[in-house]
Amino acid sequence: MQRSDQDGTSMSKSKLVNRRWVLGAGAFVCVGSGAIYPIDIRRPDEWARTGVAVDAIPIDMRRKDFEYVLQSVLDTSGERPVASICARGVRSKRMDRRLTNAGSPNVTNVPEGMLGSGAGPGWIAKKLPLKAPTEAKRGGQVSA
């Protein structure tokens, strides 16, 4: 499957998924095709300020039951990698490393984040779609 990034470059879905990370527009392509399962690990005040990437599941990484809720997401993601996104890629990189070290092979992150970083301008600057946040619930019920 080939799609064009907003800057006109061609991207292959399989190339994007095989990386240890995906960039904003690439993440959008992968989300739209069902190749990744995105989670937004920022705080609720950050979600309220900017919105959440379309189809991302907001789970505040500071929650006491974060690992339980995240495991529910991992259980429902099937073969799709779970891609974490934060503001600038710092927390998502840490989360990726933490989950990989804990034995979760199907994790990745979006290093440019919502607001941009050295990896790129970010989800918002690329004018990728946003939605209002609805945080994931405990007990395996995940809201999109």
N, C-alpha and C positions, 0 to 999 in steps of 0.2 A: 504494500500500500504506500503510495507516494502522496504527500500533501505539501503545499507550499507554506513556508513560514511567512510572517507579515513582511519580511524584507525581501521576499521573492526567492529565497533559497529553497531547494528541494530537500525533503527529509524522508527517510525511510523509517517506518514504525519499528521494524525489527532492530535497526541500528540504535534507536533511542532507548529501547527497552533493555538492550544488552549492556548499556553503560552503567556505571555505579551511580550515576546521577542523570537527571534530565533538566534541560533549561526550560524557561517559562513557556515559550511557544511550542517547544517539543513536548513539554508536559501536557499542554492543552491538546495537542494532536493525540497523544497517548490516552488521555482521559476520554476524549471524544470517541475514540475507537475501542475503549474498554480494555486497553492494554495495561493500564496502571490504576490503582485505587488510591486516590489522594486523601491525605489527612492534613488539616491545618492545626498545628500544635501551639499556636499563639494564645494569648490571653483574650478573654471575652471583650475587654475594652479595645483591644486591637481589632478584633473582628468588627465591632460596632463602628469604629472609625473608618475602616477601609472596605468592609465587606469581606467575603470569603471567595476564593477561586471557585468557579462553577463546578459542581459535582464533588467538591471537597467535603470531607466530614470534619467538622471542627471538634477537636478534643484538646482542652487545655492541659498541657503537659504537667501542670502543677497539681492537678487533681489527685486526691489520695487514691482513687480507684483507677488512675490512668492506665496502669498495666492491664487491669482486668478489662476495661473498655477497649483498649487497643487490641487485646487478644481476641475479643469479639469481632473486631474489624478484620484481623488476620484470618480468623476462622471463616469469615464470609467472603474473603477476597479470592479464594481458590488459588489458582496458579498465578494470578496477577500480582506483580510487585506492589507493595504499599509504598507510596512516595510521600514523605513528609515535607511540608512547606512551612516556613516561618516568615519573619519580616525580611531578613537579609541573609538567610542561609546558615547562620551560626548555630542556632539551636537545632535546626533540622540535620545538620552535619553531625552534631553530637548525638542526636537521637538515632541516626542511621548507624553510627559506630556502636552505640550502646546495644541496639537491637541485634546487630550482626554478631557482636561478641557474646550475646545471650543465646545465639543459635538460630536466629530468624534469618534464613537465607534470602527471603523474598522482600527485601527492603531497599529503598533508595531515597534520595532527597532531591529537592529543587534548590540548588545552591544560590541562585540569584534572588530567591524569595519573592515576597510580594512587593517590596519596596526597592529592590535592586541592591547589587553588591559588585565586587570586582568581577564576578562571573557573568554579569549582564544587567540590563536595566530593570528587570523585575516584571512580574505579572501585570501590575497596574500600569506602568509606563508603556508596556506593549499593548495596552488597551485590550487585554484578554478579558473574557466575560467574568462578571462577579455576581454573587447572590447574597441575600441577607443570611446571617448565620442562624443555625439551629443546632445546638450542641448535641453530640451523641449521648445517649442515655445508658445508664447502668443496666445490666441484665441482657446484654446482647442485642438490644434494640437500637439500631443505628439510624439516625435521621440524616437525610441528604439535603 
